[in-house]
Amino acid sequence: MPTKSELMHHRLQAMLREHNFPELEYLGVKPDIIGVNQHWYSINGHEVPVDSITELDNVEQHDEDESDSF
């Protein structure tokens, strides 16, 4: 059974295939601080092991012409 980290890695890979996220980049596999090989990502210029990513927020961007008020 896949771990939470493996599931998050697969989810992030699917997101990168289907969408353009300039602030998200896959860096590959390398050891973390205790020597365990992890998938690493760059998020807004910060290198983060996949096991440190606990959730993904869905943020919608609106055009400037759109208004959220009624």
Secondary structure, 3 states (H helix, E strand, C coil): CCCHHHHHHHHHHHHHHHCCCCCEEEEEEEECCCCCEEEEEEECCEEEEHHHCCCCCCCCCCCCCCCCCC
